[in-house]
Amino acid sequence: MTPKSEHLVDLIFKKLKTYKNKKIFLEKESLHKFIFSLFKEN
């Protein structure tokens, strides 16, 4: 992943972890894999 996309993953992760209305179980590595799969060409 490029540094720009890595930074995007970090921003999304931080935003989701601070979301207080619902409890979110999230691991950074899982989010990273999911986002990478979105960018990956089939």
C-alpha positions as CSV (number, residue, x, y, z in Angstrom):
1,M,0.0,0.0,0.0
2,T,1.2,3.5,-0.7
3,P,1.9,5.9,2.1
4,K,-1.1,8.0,1.1
5,S,-3.5,5.0,1.3
6,E,-1.8,3.9,4.6
7,H,-2.5,7.3,6.0
8,L,-6.1,7.0,4.8
9,V,-6.5,3.7,6.7
10,D,-5.1,5.3,9.8
11,L,-7.6,8.2,9.6
12,I,-10.5,5.9,9.1
13,F,-9.4,3.6,11.9
14,K,-9.1,6.6,14.3
15,K,-12.5,7.9,13.3
16,L,-14.2,4.6,13.8
17,K,-12.5,4.0,17.1
18,T,-13.8,7.3,18.5
19,Y,-17.3,6.7,17.3
20,K,-19.3,6.6,20.6
21,N,-22.9,5.8,19.6
22,K,-22.1,2.1,19.1
23,K,-19.4,-0.1,20.4
24,I,-17.2,-1.1,17.4
25,F,-14.8,-4.0,17.6
26,L,-12.1,-3.3,15.1
27,E,-8.6,-4.4,14.5
28,K,-6.4,-2.2,12.5
29,E,-5.0,-5.1,10.5
30,S,-8.5,-6.2,9.5
31,L,-9.4,-2.7,8.3
32,H,-6.1,-2.6,6.4
33,K,-6.8,-5.9,4.6
34,F,-10.4,-4.8,3.8
35,I,-9.4,-1.4,2.3
36,F,-6.6,-3.0,0.4
37,S,-9.0,-5.5,-1.1
38,L,-11.1,-2.6,-2.3
39,F,-8.2,-1.0,-4.1
40,K,-6.9,-4.2,-5.5
41,E,-7.8,-5.0,-9.1
42,N,-9.4,-8.3,-9.9
